[in-house]
Amino acid sequence: MKDDTKLAAAGRPHHRPAHPVNPPVERASTYLFPTYDDYLEGAKSITYGRLGTPTHRALEEAVTALEGGFETRLAPSGLQACNAAILAFVATGDHILMTDAAYDPTRKFCEKFLKRFGVETTFYDPLASKEEVAALMRPNTKVVFAESPGSLTFEVQDLPMLAEAAHAGGAKLVADNTWSGGYYCKPIELGADVSIQAGTKYLAGHADCLIGTITSADEQTAKKIYYALLQLGSNVSADDAYLTLRGMRTLSTRLSRHQESTEELIKFFKKRDEIDRILHPALKSCPGHAIWKRDFSGASGLFGVVMKPAPLPALKAFFNALKLFGMGFSWGGFESLCLHVRPEQYRTATEWREEGHVLRIHAGLEDIDDLKADLERAFAAMHAALK
Ligand SMILES: *Cc1c(COP(=O)(O)O)cnc(C)c1O
């Protein structure tokens, strides 16, 4: 089956003579076993609410259908999906290699929290060569963490190369695949042991819930992920699992529109004098573009623009004039977003040298002409503030 068919077919109920199209929301802590034998058997995959109800299983099945691999487990947020996947493989005295362009809270989890437990993290250039990565590997490296393209700066990483380097040193490659929605990139096919998504973004797609997905390539990896989540007491509400599966039904339709509008916005920004550079993997100028062409089947709607240096009052006037582009964290919903971000605050292995303000844009599903008009209005306000 092709992805669009999987998105429509996966995780649907098929039992009973007549059944609803969608799996109902099954809210439960306690399950009752009718007989002692049922209890001994643990009712197969459903035993207790924290370990998931049929609503959760349906979403897990759909994400596995999309990402490939052995199985998917859910986490209450994208961040916890990242953290639990790292925790599954490290102990005191171990070492993590993490991309310098990782989502900042994931980075902080390693830099601050895991450090207290004697786990050390080295950050590597997201564009590092095979030799450079190999040189950073240590005998105690247990996790190589990738995020492609990188948060805020959009460098595309060579996952097959990273998988080889990780495996040569006995480490797991854990990849944050949020940007592609699991649709445009398949890290597990490319050699990753674990592919993670903040389902909060494109899977749920409506800016109304937080959820994380962790897909393991094989059974042994999946067991470690399962026990990490279990021992952490992790729980996802059945309502959020339901919303996310519901969002997935329209994932490909939404993504193609996000992609189309992004292409239009890039054309728009290219003509604007206020803009210095555009950061988007589909552009030749974007670091890792050749890898994007090799490993991705498309592009989603999150990208960056570097402005020519402008004073703060002008930037403020720009943001305050925007009516359709909301100023807010997260992304991947139906609505457009524009946020001032500061990559220079989060790097240690690489240096962010651009002087201008960096805007992170999410192209939503609004009419493209209205979106362009909104930006034009904001640029006009910016110029007025400079007079
Ligand atoms: C948003 C995001 C996360 C965290 O997801 P939450 O659901 O907000 O916790 C992790 N990784 C990436 C790349 C993200 O964009």
The ligand as an SDF file (V2000), in Angstrom:
LIG
                    3D

 15 15  0  0  0  0  0  0  0  0999 V2000
    8.0270   20.6290   19.0500 C   0  0  0  0  0  0  0  0  0  0  0  0
    9.1510   19.7190   18.8870 C   0  0  0  0  0  0  0  0  0  0  0  0
    9.4550   18.7800   19.8640 C   0  0  0  0  0  0  0  0  0  0  0  0
    8.7040   18.7060   21.1700 C   0  0  0  0  0  0  0  0  0  0  0  0
    7.3650   18.3800   21.0120 O   0  0  0  0  0  0  0  0  0  0  0  0
    6.2700   18.7540   22.1340 P   0  0  0  0  0  0  0  0  0  0  0  0
    5.1040   17.9300   21.7770 O   0  0  0  0  0  0  0  0  0  0  0  0
    6.0570   20.2210   22.0540 O   0  0  0  0  0  0  0  0  0  0  0  0
    6.8670   18.3510   23.4510 O   0  0  0  0  0  0  0  0  0  0  0  0
   10.4980   17.9170   19.6270 C   0  0  0  0  0  0  0  0  0  0  0  0
   11.2220   17.9850   18.4910 N   0  0  0  0  0  0  0  0  0  0  0  0
   10.9550   18.8730   17.5290 C   0  0  0  0  0  0  0  0  0  0  0  0
   11.7810   18.8920   16.2970 C   0  0  0  0  0  0  0  0  0  0  0  0
    9.9260   19.7750   17.6960 C   0  0  0  0  0  0  0  0  0  0  0  0
    9.6770   20.6910   16.7490 O   0  0  0  0  0  0  0  0  0  0  0  0
  1  2  1  0
  2  3  1  0
  2 14  2  0
  3  4  1  0
  3 10  2  0
  4  5  1  0
  5  6  1  0
  6  7  2  0
  6  8  1  0
  6  9  1  0
 10 11  1  0
 11 12  2  0
 12 13  1  0
 12 14  1  0
 14 15  1  0
M  END
$$$$
